[in-house]
Amino acid sequence: MPQSTENLSDDLVHLGRPARVEGRHVNLPVELGSTFVFDTMEAFETARDARYDTGTLYYGRYGTAASFGLEDLLAQLEGAASVTLTSSGVAAISSALMAFCASGKHLLVADNVYGNTRAFCDSMLPRIGVKVEYFDPMAGPALAERIRETTCAVMFEAPGSGTFEVPDIPAITAVARAAGVPSILDGTWATPIFCRPLTLGADVVVASMSKYLSGHSDCMMGMIASTRTHAMKIRKTVGAFGDKPGAQEVFLALRGLRTLKMRMHHFDSAGRDIATWLSRQPQVKTILHPAFDSCPGHENWQRDFSGAASLFGVVFHPCPEGRIHAFVDALQHFGIGVSWGGYESLALPVQPVRTANPWSEPGQLVRFNIGLEDVETLKADLAAALPLIDTVGAPLDAQ
């Protein structure tokens, strides 16, 4: 059953800041600092020996009161034993993988992962002797056939990047656990408001906090949530890279999280509304939105998620690429950008990269992020631009 989020409104408002005191700040101020000083060598050595423990003040790179508060809040939301912050979502992915990968090991990666995850797996991991194998994200229990004695981890996303297939999370994590292999899931899309993968068997959840979690397109940060078994290995790996978000990012993330539940429920409603409207337009071939039965894995989404984010894909009927570009260029209320999860709407043509199962869907794929603009305004904007896909103009005829 989908995870209940009934009490998250209270947690999002109150967790991650000090207990009640008179005259306290509503938002924690930006906490700047690198060096902590101690009055005795005994106190210094105690802090040094516990420096990887959340809450221990030793040196700013290991954490501050504000960053520990943010980690505690995120751990509560994810149902995690521990959360470690990183300077970006890509840093969270790379660090989580490096916590388990080593020379001679075999890594299983879903074929629909984020492009930067694939880039790290293809360009960096082979340098240290890791064999990367891509698998069909919809394999489910059949993934067991891919497990080797040297398999060190299974990396996947729910839903997949760009194409939004929803894998069978419990089936994949069960295969990994039966083999004693940790599973790492990128849960950026759903956030813990709509899915808590650790409750579905995942060992590690990574997310870009630059997206929905901070929510305002001004914060670069990532996070790694994990079970107790893997918490210290992850913290020490991130520490070895010397990776840490800045004080301003911690402040922005804490501020943004306060409205996460409200924003996600709006995004769910607005995203479905726009996707439904688009599905009725003659230029549209397929809607790739987990809440729609046209999306692979829709039944998995129904079982494991309690809502949907506002990021989805639309496959338009085949036409010259120039017409798709003209359509996107004509949109007045949709920006063109590589990120998502903020308050602004975005549109971006996407060309999926697949190696295990080549992407063969005819037509042009465009990814939409629905923001906080009025839904009717966005529909009118789309309606004005869609005819450009049908219009045969001189520049487009040349393609």
N, C-alpha and C positions, 0 to 999 in steps of 0.2 A: 504494500500500500504506500502511496505517496507520504513523505515525511510531513508531519504536522508542524506548522510554523505559528501556532496560535499565540505563543508567548514571546515571539521574537520582537514584537513592537516594544515591549518593556525592556528587553535586553539591549536592543539597539539604542535606546535613549540613555540607559543608565550605566551599562558596562563600559569598561575601559577608561574610567575617570575616578578620582578619589571618592571615598565614602563621604557621607554628609558632614560638612563643616559650614559654619556661618560665613556668608560673603564669598562663597566659592565661585570660580569661573564656570559659566555654562559650557564653554569650549576650553579645553586645556590650551594654554599659550604655547607658542613654538618653543621647544626646549633645545637650546643650543649648548653644546659641550662635548669635549673629547676626553679630557683628563679628570678623573676622580681622585681625590687625595684621602689618605687615611692617617689616623693619629698614631697607630702602632704597627709594627711589622706583623704581629699576629693577625690583626684585622686585614692587612693587605694580603697576606698569604691565604687567609680563609677565602677572600674574594677571588683571588687568582685561581685557586683550586676549584672553585665553583663557577667559573666565568661563563661556562656554556649553559648554565641553568637559567631559565627565564626568571627574571626578577633580581638577579645578582648584578649590582653596580660595581664594575671593575674598570672598564675602559669603554669609551663611547662606541667603539666599533662593535662591541658585544651587545650593546643595548642601553637604552636610557629608560627612565620611568615612563615616559610617553610611549616609546616603542614597545615596552613590555605590556603596557596597558592595551595597546592595539593588538598585540599577539594574543593576549588573554581573551579579548572580545571575539576575535576571529576563531579561536579554538572553541569557544562556547557555541558560536554559530555553526561551525562545521562538525561539532561532536568529536573533536580531535583531542588527543593527549597533549599535543604540542603544535605550535605554529612558529615558523621561522620566516621573517621578512627578508625580502631581497630588493634590489634596486630596480627590477623590472620583471615583467612576466617571463621574458626569455631567460633571464638569470635564474628564475625559479625552476624553469624546465631544465636548463642545462645543469644546474646544481643538483637537482633531484636525480637526474640520470647519472651524473658522476658519482653520486653517493653509492651506486650499486654496480657501475660498470668497471671492468678491469681488463687487462690484457688477456686474451684467450677466451673471453666471455662472449656470449651470444645474447643479443637484445632483440626482442620482438616489438615491432612498432606498427600501429594501425596505419593503413594506407592513406587515410584521410586526415592525418594530423596537420596542424598548423604549419605553414611553410617554413617558419624559422626553426621549428622542431625538426623537420626533415633536413634542413640545411645543417644543423648541428650534428645530426646523426650521420649525414653523408660526408661532411667535411672534417669534423673534429674527432669523432669516435674512432674511425679507422686509423688515425694517427697513433692511437694507443693500443691498437690491436683488437678492437671490438668488432665482431661480426654483426652487422645489422640486417635483419630480415623483416620485410614488410608483409603484413597479413591483411586479409579481407576483414574490415571492421565488423561485418555482419556474421563472422564465423561462429560466434557463440561457443557452444560446447566443442565444436570441431577444432577449436584452437589447440586442444590437447595434442593433436597430431604434430604440432609445430614445436612443442616443448622439447628441449634437449637437456642433457646432463649439465651443459655449460650455460644454459639460459639464466641470465642474471636479473631480468625484469621484463615486465610487459607494460608498454606505454600506449595509451589510447585516449580518445576524446569522446565526450558525449554532450551534444551531437558533434559530428565531424566538421572540420573547418571548411567553409564554403559550400559544401554539398549537404550538410545537415542530416546525414544518416544517424539514427539513434541506435547504438549497439545494445546488446543484452548485457548490461553491467553485471548483474549477479552471476550470469553464466561465465563470463570472462574472468571475473575475480575468483570464482570457485575453481576454475581450471588452474589458475595461478597458485592459489593456496594449496591445492591438492599436490602440486609439484614443489611446494616450498619456495615459490618464486614471488617476490613482491610485485604488486600491480600499482602503476602510477596513472592517475586519470586527470586530464585537464578539464576542470569543471568551471571554467570562466563563464560560459554561456548562461548556465542556469543560476549560478550563485547558490549559496545555501538556503536562500528563500524558497527555491523550487526543487532542489535536489541536494541531498547530503550523501555523497558517494561512499563515505566511510561506513555508513550504516548499511550499505549494499555490498560490503565486502572488500572495498578498495583499501589498500594499505597507505597510500599517499595520494593527496589531492594537491594539484598545483593550480594557480590562477593568476591572471594578470589583474592586479588591482587598479590598473590604469583604466579599466573598462567600467562595468556596472558598480563595482564595490566602492570606488571613490566617486564616480558618476558625473564629473564635471569637466572632463577632458583637459585637466591641468595637473595631473599627478602621475608620475612614472614610478610604479612599484609592483612587486610581485609577492606571492606568499606560497609557502609549502606547509600544508597541514598533514599530520601523520598520526599513526597509532604509536603507542609507547615503545613498541619494539624497535622502531626505526628512528625515533625522534633524535637521539643523541648523534647517530651517524649523520643525519641530515644537518644538524646544527654545526657539527664540526667540519663538514664539507663546505658549507657556506662560509664559515669562519676562516677556513684555509684559503679561500679565494679572496678574503678581505672584503666581501660584498656586504653592503648595508645601505638602506635608504636614508636620505637626508632628513633633517628635522622638519623642513617645510612639507615634505611629502607625508610624513607621519601625521602632521597636523591636518593636512587636507584629507587624508584617508579617514581619520577619526571623525572629521566634520561630515564628510560625505556619507559615511555609513549610517548616520542617524536617520537618514531618509530612505534607506535602501528598500525596506519592505514596501513603502508607499510607492516609490518609483517603479519597482518591479511589477507591482500589480497594475499600474498604469500602462507600462510597456507591454504587458501581456495582452491587455484589452485593446490597446491601440494597434499593436502588431497584428493581431488576428483580424481586426477590422480592415486594415489596409490590405493584408494578404487576401482576404475574402473578396474585396473589391477588385484587386488585380486579377484574381482567378476568373473573373467574368469578362475581362477585356479580350478582344479578338487577337491581339498581338501575343498573348501569353499562352505558352504551351503547358507548363507544369509549375506548380508551387512547391518549393522545397522548404517546408515549415513543419517542424515536428508535431504540431497540433493538427495537421491535415493528413488524411489517410493517403494522400499522394506521396508522402515522404516515407522513404524506407525506414523501418523501425518505429513507425507510428505507434504500434501496439506496445513497444517497450517504453516509449514516452508516457503512454497512458498509465502504465503500471508503476513506473518508478519516479515520475515527476508530478509535482502539484501545480505546475503552471509553465508558461513559455516566455522566453525572452523576446525582444522585439527585433532580433537579427534573423533574417531568413533569406533564402535565395529564390529567384524567379528565372525560369528558363523561357526565353522568348523563342518564337518560331524562327527557323533559320533565315538569316538575312545578312547582307554585308555588314562587316564590323563597323563601318563608318556610320551606319544608321543607328546602331546602339550608342556610339559615341555622341552622335548628334542629339539623341534622346537625353542622355545623361547631362550633356552640356546645357541643354535647354531648361533643366530643372532649376527653379528659383529658390526653393526651400530645402533642397538636398545638397549638402556639400559633397565634395569628392575627396575622400581621405582613407587612409589604410586602417585607422582604428575604428572603434565603435563603443557603445555602452554609455555615451555621454548624453547630454540633454538635446543635442542637435541631430537632425536626420541626415543620413548619408546614403549615397548610391555609388557603387563601384563595380565595373565589369570584372569578372573573375574567370581565370583559365585554370581549372584544377589540374594538379600534377599527380598522376597515379602510376604505380609500377606493378603492384600485385594484380590489380584489376583496372586496366586502362579506362579512363572516363570516355564513354561513347555516346552520351546523351546528345542527340542532334539539337542544334540551336545555340543561342548565346545566353550565358549565365550572368545575371547581375545580382549582386548582394545588396540588400537594403537594411539599413538600421533606422528604425522609427524612433524619433526623439519625443520631445514634449510639446511640439507644435500642435495646433488644433488639427484634428484628424481630417476635417472637411477641407481645410486649407491644403493639406498634403494631397488629398484626392484631386482637388482642382488643379494643382500643380502637375500631377502625373497625367491627368486627362489632357492638359494643354500640350504636353510633350510627346505623348504616345503616338500621335499621328505622324511624327517625324520618322518613325520606324517604317511606316507604309509608304511615305512620300519618296518618289524616285526623282532625286535632284541630280543635276549635272555632276557635282563632285562625287556623289555616291555611285553613279552609273559606271564611273571609271574603275571601280574596284572589282 
